[in-house]
């Protein structure tokens, strides 16, 4: 941690002794007062000035550090404003050229966190792998196990998450019942959207019953049977227009609507289960991290 403090101190000195330091301090004041949109523009202005009008008093390394600092502060603004996808894109602008492990780590860490918060779990894992490749200090990269476990869990790669979770707990010297945390992996309750759609296609309401929505299933079945019977009754009695366009038209709408609804309900149930399982793992990880 002392290395990180020394980096921050050197950057503070850097920004306080150069011409652009005043603009940067102004941007910082906007961030402090939660004027995130204005702060983002101010940091971009400083970045632009550093890029287009380099300060001759700064070395190339100092220029690089200053521009990375601007991007990092902009990422802080975007995160605070809840614009996680924008923040994730902004992290792609970091310049890691010839940076030491301790200088790379805070920037790569933000790339991982922003990707995760933006629900870009594959990207978060890719950023973790890049950190492990470029940052040779394992004491730094191991700190990202927390985010790797969460990303793997969100992607339903539970076996990998469980193995890493176990190593994480052992390294923290914390006794955790790993099997209890991942007990849902024994028999996950996920459903198949394709199966729900197929059932609804061949038997109205069956897809909803499969997902667990009994009331909706019976209502869907009743509506389809009712409208089909209404159409058939009118046609048999010579009311072809109302039979075809009203009865059978409504039946068709309820039939295809029921198919789409069944698939949607299956996807919603899986999403709820995924979040529930991820929440359980997150709570366990936080309990370890806080000990």
Buried (B, 14 or more C-beta within 10 A) or exposed (E): EEBEEEBEEEBEEBBEEBEBBEBBEBBBEBBEEEBBEBBBBBBBBBBEBBEEEEBEEBEEEBBBBBBBBBBBBBBBBBBEBEBBBBBBBBBEBBEBEEBEBBBBBBBBBBBBBBBBBBEBBEBBBBBBEBBBEBBEEEEBBBEBBBBBBBBBBBBBBBEBBBEBBBEBBEEBEBEBEBEEBBEBBEEEEBBBBEBBBBBBBEEBBBBBBBBEBEEBBEBBBEBBBBBBEBBBEBBEEEBEEBBEEBBBBBBBEBBEBBBEBBBBBBBEBBEEBBEEBBEBBBEBBEEBEEE
